[in-house]
Amino acid sequence: MPLVPGPRRARAAIVDRRYVVHDEIGVGGMSVVYRATDLLTDRAVALKLLEPPTSQSSKPPSELNLVPTLVGTPEAKLAPTAPELPETDTGGSPKGKAAGYPSASQQHLIAIANEFKVLASLRHPHVIKVYDYGFDSGQPYLTMELLEDAVNFREATKKLPPSGRVGLGLQLLEALAYLHRHGVLHRDVKPGNVLVTSGGQVKLLDFGVAALRDDIPNFAGTLSYMAPEVYARQLPTEASDLFAVGVMLFEALTGRYPFDASNAERLRDQILNHTPEFSVLLDLPTQVSAGGDERAVDESTQLATPEQLKRARGRRAGATSNVTETTIDGVLRRLMAKRPEGRYSNAAAVIADLSEVTGRTRPQRASDVRESYLQSARFIGRRTELEQLEDAVRALQAGVGGFVLLRGESGVGKSRLLSELRTRARVRGLSVQVRQAIDGAQAPYQIWRDPLRALLLGARGLTDNELSALSVLVPDAARLLSRQIPPFIAPDPTIARDAMFGAVMALLAKQAAPLLLMLEDLHWMGPESQSLLERILPMTLRLPLLIVGSYRDDERPTLASELGDPDQLWLGRLSERELASLTTSVLGDRGGDPALIGFLAEQTEGNAFFAVEVLRALAEEAGSLEAVRPADGQVMTSGMDGVLRRRLNRVPSHALPVLELAAITGRQFDLELLAELSRRDDVEDLLLRSRPVVELSEDRWRFSHDKLREALLSGMR
């Protein structure tokens, strides 16, 4: 939805007992976005709440949406692939499969669920970050990163010279290049869905109608930015998103919309049959200055003239070859071609031409953009294992709990599989809590503390005695619940432990929604945490409580028998075919190179984490992802330990002590605790400079992989 600054109206409320809502910051046709504070993390977030859809009749024709349908269209013979939606019980909390909601249509429910499902696995500096998805009184909500003082693309371009407007377009194209590499079509690219921060960073948002390239459920979009083939009910492609970028750039550079939008029918005819007046682009000023006079060329404020481009190409080509001229009107003509095959086939090609139009050599991709391809490669394979886990989730929706262990070696993809399961379970309306055990953790019950904090907000009817016992494990329980809690007093440790265990069991029994509890790296679980888990496991037989644990079977082979031999899933290494899919999701067509796939298979033997690390090392050696090729052996001479050390060596030296402290506390770490331990007030800035060793996941800092944390700890010994 477009984040249109509207009247700041206060909404004194707490959503889902976790988010304190402050004021309105944006409004769209089906939802409102508020500034809010997350009680669990004490961070400001943007909270998107579904509200009754408003009539679009007051909008100009060019701003009308083609609303997605819930059934396949006869023209394309498509079937819907919308996420399953939860039904509501009489209290309004999510319960099971699709049913009606009193205040919103099913299509809008599908849109907000789809937005979370698409965004949850994406990490890119020009794509909005999503944190959480849930339900409050039967209505879905979404939390995202809060962009303070951001304006939409149209407003941002008004303040910039032509090359600055093109620069914003280049950032948008970087986002689309990333999405398309992951097989995602946005399908509603328009100025209102592109925000620009006060620092000039572009963020693409509103993924409510986004879809996988091979799984288009309906036709959708905003009329004025829809490609001709979408009007003609043909399947959209990457070129359809690029058409919208062309319209946006035309509008930004000329100050006018390229078609007659006096009414919807006229607009349709214009987009299908009319060629815009691209000649007006030739009148753009070659220099932009305060006085408007012609001065020496300043590349930071101008579009290059054809003569300048020709001279630059001549210098690069040794002045020996004839190179076809690329001009801004030529780029936009191609972006807005009527037939998709006449347009650019990918965003990278547009980026290259637009960079040339600005008279500059295309810069290497920033490290954070490159990392977005490496850290969030598409979910590959694991279909059988995911289906079995989803069967357990469907049973949980029906009120049947269980306990499943996922086993495999380090780096094989257990966390990635559980991340995919977490997203799908949340879309189904389930409460999901995740925690990881820590190697050598000093605090008793370490694996339980964070989940219990979150679950405390969702429990109903806990007694003072239960809250008192829980406060031992959740010291800030009184603050979270905004109530007084009596101090916990027990005559001896055994009674204290039994009271705590009883309170935890009461907390689980009094949850308002079915609960999926995901406990990672149980091979590192301490004795206290294991005792509590063993006490809880029988509850899975009588409550809607599903516990999914993961562990390294090569490090603790007896764990399953210690926990009563539950159902187990074994995760093996990737096949060569799956490695090919992984490399293609990162590198594009170059990832299908048989020599590269064979090299990766030989070096990593199908270990997913190692495969990504090798790709990262090759990209660093080559200078870019686009230039990656099978190594001559020099990159890998030191083995995987050397590859990990190489990655750590790129962290600023003054950040290493902070990372070492973080490694001691666990894979996921608390920013305030780290600041206190390190006695520094610039910890977050150091973490930002330490990517890709660390990352933000669901608004919490953590190491990108435990192998990196282990490498840091190993270097300290």
N, C-alpha and C positions, 0 to 999 in steps of 0.2 A: 504494500500500500504506500502511496506517497505520504511522506511525513510533511504535511502542510502545517506550518506554524499557525495555531489557532488560539482562541482565547484561553488563557491559562485558568482553567477552572479546577479548584481543589476537589479532591475526592478522598475524604477522610475514611480510609478503609485499609484493612489488611487482607491481601489476597492469599488464599490457601494457607493462612496462618504463618506465612513466611515473608511476604513482600509488603512493605509499608508504602502505600501509594501517596505521592505528593501532589503533582499537578500534571495537567495535560500538555503534551508537547507535539502531538501530531494526530491527525484524523483522516480516515479514509472512508470508503463506501461501506465497509463491513466491520471495521474495528477502530479502536482508539488506542493511541500509545501514550503511556504515562511515564513520568520520571518516578522511580521507586528505589527503595533501599532493601537489600537482601539481608534479613536478620541473621542468617547463618554466616555470611562472609563479611557483613557490614560494608558492602560495596554498592555503589549506585549503578542501577541497570535501567534499561528501557523495557517497560512491561507492556506487551500488546494484548489487549483484551478484546474478545469478540463481543460486539454489540449489535443490536438489531440493524440489518442493512437499511440504508437510506435510499430513497428514490433517486435515480440518476437523471430525472427529467430536467432538473435545473442546470445540468452541465451542458456546455457547448458540444455539438456533435463530435468534434475531434477528440473529446475527452471521455466519450462513452466507452464502456467495456463490453467486449463480447464475452458474456458470462459463461464459464465452463458448464457443460451439461453433465448429468449424472449417468447418462446411458451412451452407448456407442452411436456415432452418427451413421446413418444409412449410407451416405456417400462414400465414407472411408471404411465402413464395416469394422469400426473399432469397438473394443470392449473396454469398460471402465477398469482401471487398476488403482482405484483410490484406496488409501489406507483404511483398514477396518476401524470403525468408530465405536467408542464405548456407549452402551446404553446407560440410563440413569436409574437409580433406585428412587424411592419416594423422598429421600433426603437430598437428592440432587447430585450425589457423588457418582463418579464413573463406575460401571459395574460389568457390562458385558459387551455384546455386539451392537450393531447399529440400531438406533431408535431415534425418534424425533426429539428435538429440543424445543422448548416453548419460545425461545427468543431469537433463534437463528436458523437459517435454512441449512439443509445437509450440505449443499455445495460450499457454503462458507466454512462449515466445520471441516470439510475435506481440505479446503485451501490452507487453513492454518495448521492442520496436522501435516499436510504435505510440505509446508514451508519448513517445519522442524525436521522432518525426515530427510529432506534434501540438504539442509544447511548443517545438520549435526556432524556430517563426515567431512565438511569442507573447511579448509584453513588457508586463507589467502589474504594478503594485506589490503586488497581492494574488494573483498566480499565481507559483508556484515557478519559478525560472530554471533552465534546463538548459544545460549547457556542452558535453558531449562524449558520444559513443556509440561503442563499439568492442567488440572481442572479445579475450579472454585465454584461451588454451588451448581455443578453441572455444566459450567461454561469453560471452554478451553482458554488457556493463556500461553503466552510465549515470552521468554525474557531474552534480551539481546544486549550487546554492548551499547552503552549510552554515548551518543555523539553530541557533545555540547557545542552550541553555536554553529551547527552545520546548516547549510542552505542547499536547496536542490540545484541540479545541474544548470538549469536555465538561468537562475538568479546568479550563480557563481560566474558564469561566462560573461555576464554583462559587465563585470568589473575588470575584465582581462583584455589584453591585446590579442590579435588573431592567433599568434603562436601559442599563447597561454591557453586559449580555448582548445586548440588542437592538443595541447599537452594534457588537458583533462580527458579529452577523448582517447588519448593513448592509454591512460590509466584504466579507463573503462574497458578498452580492448584487451588489456592484460588480464582483467577479471574474466572476460568472455573466453579468452584463449585457455585459461585454466579450467573453466566450467566445461567447455567443449572437449578438452582433453579427457575430462572425467565422464564424458558422455551425457552431460546435462545441458538441456536447452532452457534458457530463462523464460522466453515466450512473452515477456511483458517489459521489455527494455523501453524506457521513456524517461524524460527529465525528472519526473516526480519520484521515480524509483532509483535515482542516483543522487546521493548526497555528497557534498564536498565540505570537508572540515575546515576550520579556521586556518589550519596549517597547509591547506591545499591538497589534502589526500582524498581521493575518490573512494566511495563505498557503494557498491551495488547491493540493493536490498529488495525485499518483497518477492519471495520465491513461492508464493501461493499457487501459481499455475505452472511452475517449473516441472520438467519431466525428463526422464531418460530418453535419449535419442530413439531407442528401439522399443519404447513403451509409451507412446503418446495416447492418453486416454480420451482426449476431447480437443475441441478447438477453443482457443482462448487468446486474450490480448486486449490492448486498447486500440480502438479503431484507427486513430491517426498515426500509429506507429506499426501497424500490422503490415506484413509483406503481402504483395499481390497474391502469391500462392496460398496464403492462409485465407484470404477473402474467397479464393476459388475452391476452398475446402480440400486443398492438397496438404499432405503431411509437411509440417515445418521441418527445417533443417538448421544447421549452423548459419547458413546464409540468410535465414529469416531474422535471426537476431542481429546480423550485420546490417540488414536493410534498415532496422530501427536506428542503429548507430549513425548511418548515413543521413537519415532525416534529422536526427538531433544535431549533427555537425552542420548541416545546411542551415538549420534554424539558428544555431549559435553564431555562425560566421556572417550571416546576412541579416539577422534580426527579424526574419520573417519565415513563416511556415511555407513549405514548398508547394502545397496543394490548396485548392479551393475547398474549405471545410464549412461552407455555409449551411449544409445539411448532410445527413448521414449518407443518403443516396448519391449526392454529388461527390462526396468524399470518396466513396467506394469507386465510382467511375474514374475519378482523377487518379487514384492510386493504381488502378488496373490499366489505364490507357493513356494518361497524360505524362509528358516528359517535363520536369521542372525547368525553369530558366537558369541553367547552370552558368550561363554567360555572366550573371551578376557576380559570380565568384572571381571573375577576372578583374573586377573593379576594386578588389580589396587593396588597401594601402600596402605598399611594399615596406614602408617604414611607419612605425607608430611612435609618435613623440608628443610631448605636451603641446608644442606649437604647431604640429602637423607639417613641419617643413621637411624637405628631403635632406637627409644627413647620411653620414657614413653607415655602412651596413652594421646593424646590431642584431646578432642572431637571437638574442634573448627576447626580442620584441617584434619579430617580423616573420612573415612567410617569404621564403626565397622566391625570386622571380625566375621565370624559365631560363633567362640568360645566365643567372648565377648558378642555377642547377646544372646547366650544360657545361659551364666552366669547371664546376666541382667534379662532375662525372669525368670530364676530360682529364683532370689531374689524376683521378683515381685509376682510370683505365689507360693512363699513359698517352692520352690524346690520340689513340690509334683506332678506336672502334666507334661506330655509331650506336649510341644508346638511346632507346625510346624515351622521350621526355615524360616525366611524371609531374603533374601539377595538381593543385588542390581540386580543381574542377574535374580532372580526370579520375581522381580517387573517388570523389563523391558520385560521379556518373556510374562508376563500376559498383560501388556499394549499393546504389539505388536502382540497378538494372531491374527490368520487369521480370525477367526469368532468372530463377536462382542459379542456373548454370552460367549465366553471364556475370555473376557477382564473384567476389573473392570467395575462395573455398574455405579459408580459415582466417582467424583474427591475426595470426602472426604475419601473414602477408600484408594485411592492412597496416599493421604497425611498422613494417619495413618501409612501405611507400610513404606513409605519413611522416616518418622520421626523415625521409629524404626530402619531402616537401618543405620541412622546416629548415633545410639546409645543413643538417647535422648528420654525422654518422650515427647509426642506431647504437645507443649505449648497451653495454652488457646488462642483462637482467640483474636487478638488485638481489642481494643474497637472500632477503626475506621472501622475494617472489620465487626464487629457485627452490628454497626450502619448502614452500607450499606444495610444490609438485612431489617432493621427496617424502615429506612427512604425512601427507594425506593421499597416498596412492589409492586407487579404487580398491574396494573389497574384492578379493580374488578367491575363487574356488570355495571350498568348505561348504558346499551346498548341502551335502548329506548331514553334516554336523549341525548346521544352522537349522535345518528342517526339524531335526530331533529336538533341539532346544526350543524351537517355536512350538512344537507339539506340547512341550511342558508348559510353555507360557499360555497356550490356549486352554490347557487343563486348569491352570491357575485362574484364568478368567471365569471358569465354571465352578470355582471354589475348591479345587483339588491342588494341594501343595505337593512338595517333593524335595529331594536332595540329589543333585547331580554333580559329579566331579569331572572336570576337564583336565586331562593330563597331556604332557608333552615336554620336550626339551625347551630350554631358553631360546627365545628368538623365533620360535616356529609360528607364532601368530595367535597365541591364546588371548592376549589382551585385545587385539584387533577384532577377533570373533566376538568377544564379550561386549565390546563397544557397539558393534552392529546389533547385537541382541538387545542391549540397553535402549538404543534408539527405537527399535521396533516395539519393545514392550511399553515404552512411554507413549508412543502414538496410540497404542491400544487402551490407554487410560490407566495403566498400572503404576503404582508407586515403586520406584526403583532406587535402591541405595547401593553404592559401590565403595569398597575399601580394600586396601592392599596391605598384607602383612609386610613387616620390615625385618631385614636381616639384623639380628642383634639388638632388636628394640628393647629399651630399658623399661619403658612404662608398661605395667601390667594391663592386660585387656586392650592393648594398642589398637587391634584391628576393629574393635567394637565402638570406640569412642565417637568417631565422626558419624557413623550411621545412627547411633542412638541420639545424637544431637538433632539430626533431621527428623527422626521418627517421633521425637518428643513433640514436635509441632503438629503431627498428624494423629496423635492419640486422643481418645475421648474418655473422660471419666476416671482419670488416675487419682488415687487417694493421696492425702498428704504423706502418709507413711511410704507409699510407693515412690512419690516424687523425692522424698528425703533420701531414700536409698539410691535412687538414680542419680542424685546430685553428686555422689561420689565419683561416678563415671562421667557425668556432664556437669562440671563445676559452674557453668554459666546458665544452668537451667532456669534460675529465677529471672534472669534478664530476658531469656528467650520467651518465657511465658508471661512476663510482666506481672509476677505475683510473688508473694512471700512463700518461702519453703522452709519448714522447720529443719534445724540441723540434724544430721544423722548420728545417732548414738547406738552402739552395740556393745554388749559386755565382752565379747571375745571375737577373734577373727573368723571362726567357723560360722557363728551366728550372723556376722556381718556379711560374709560371702553368701550365705543362704538368702539373706534379705535382698541383697543386690540381684542375685540370680532370679529370685521370685519377682522382683520389680521389673526386670528386663522381660521376663515371660509375660507379665501383665501388660507391659508396653506393646509387645508384639500382638497380643490377643485383642487389644483395644484400638488397632489401626482402623481407619475409616475406609481403606481400600485394600484390595489384594496387594501383597508385597513380594517383590522380587529382590532378594538380597544377594549381591554378587561379591564374593570374597576372593581376592586374587592372591597368588603366591602363598598358599597355605603351607607350603613346605617350610616357611619361616615363622609360622605361627608359634607363639610362646605357650607354655603350659597353662597359664591362666585363661588365655583366649580359647584354647582348645577345650578346657573344662566347661566354659560357658557354651561353646558350640555343641558339645556333646549333650548338655542339659537341654538345649533348644531343639535339637534334631527331632525328638518324638513329636513336637508340636506340628511339624510339617505333615503329619498323618491326619490331623484333625482341623487344621486351619488353612486358609488361603495364603500359604507362605511357601514360596519356592526359594531354596538356597542353591545357588550355583557357585561352586568353588573351583579354583584352578591351582595346579601345582606342577612342579618339575619332578617327573617321576624318576629321573636319573639322580636326583639329589635326596629324595625321601621316598623310596619305593614302598615303604610299609604304611604310608599315610592312609590309603583306602581301607586297609584292614583295621587300622586304629579307629576309624570312624564308622565301622560296621559294614564295610563292603557295599557302598551305595552303587547306583548306576554310574557308569563311567563312559566318557568319550575320549578316544585317543586322537590327538592331532599330529599328523605326520608332516613331513616336509613337502614343499611344492614340487609338482612335476615340471618337466621342461615346458609343457604347454602352459601351465599356470605361471611359470616364470616369464614366458613370452607375454602373457596378458599383463603381468605386473610392469614389465619394462615398457610396454606400449602405453600404459596409463601414465607413466612418468615422462617418456621421451617422445610419444607420438609414433608416427610411422617408423622412425629410426629404431624404435624398440623391438621391431620384428626382425632385425638383422640376425640371421642364424649364427653368425660368428660371435656376436655379442651374447646371445642366449647361451651358446655352448660355453663361452668363457665364464659366464655367471654360474652356470650349472657346475662347472669344474671347480671354481673357487669357493662356492658356498654350499654345494650339495643340496640346494633347495631350501636353505634356511632363509626365511623371509626377511628377517632383520639384517642379516649379513648381506643379502642381495641389495637392499637399499643402501647400506653403508658402502658397498663396492661401487654402486652407481654414483654416490656422492663423491667418493675419492676420484673416480674417473672424470666427473664433471669439474672438480677442482683442478685436476691435471690438465684437462683440455681447455678450461676457461669458461665453459658453458655447458648446459645440458644438451644443446643442439649439436655440439661438437663431440659428444661422447662416442668413443669407439673402443673395441677390444684392446686391452692394454698390452704393452710389449713385455709385461712382467715386472717392470720397475715399481709400479704402484703397489703391487701385492707382495713384494719380496719379504716384508716384515710380518705377513699374515694378518689375521683379523685383530690381534692385539695392537699391531702397529696402526691399522686403520682407525681404531678407536682412539688411540693416543694422538693420531694426526688430527682428529676432530677436536679433541680437548685442547690441543696446542693452539687452536685458532681462537680460543677464549682469551680476552685481555688478561694479562698477568695479574693485575690488581683485583680481578674478579674471582680468581681461583680460590683464595681463602674463604670467600663467601659460599662458593659452590661446595667446597669441602665440608663446611658446616651443614649445608643443606643435605649433603649426601649422608651425613651421620644421622640426621633426623628422619630420613626416609625418602622414597621416590617422590611423594607429594609433600610439600612443606608449607609452613605458615609464614607469610611475609613479615608480620609483626614480630614473631618469635625470632626469625632470622635477623631482623634489624636489631633486636635486643641482644642476641648472642654475639653479633659482629660489631656492635656499637657503632653502626654506620646509619646515616639517614638517606643514603642513595642506593639502597639495596635493589629497589625495583629497576632503577636505571641500569645497574650492573647486570641484572637478569636479562633485561632487554638486549644488552650488548652481548649476552652469552648464548643467544639462540644460534644454532639449533640444538645445543646441548640440553637446554631447558625449554619448556613451552607452557603456554597457558591452555589449560584444558578445563572447560566448564567453569571458567573464572577462578581456577586454582592453579598455582604454579606447581610444576612437577618436572622431573627429568624425562626427556623424550623416550628413553628406554632404560630399564634397569641395568643393562650392560654398561651404559655410560656411568651410572652411579657406582657400579662395582669397580669400574676402571679407576675412578677417582679414589675410592676407598683403598684399592690396591696400591695406588701410588703414594698413599699416606703411610703405609706400613713400613 
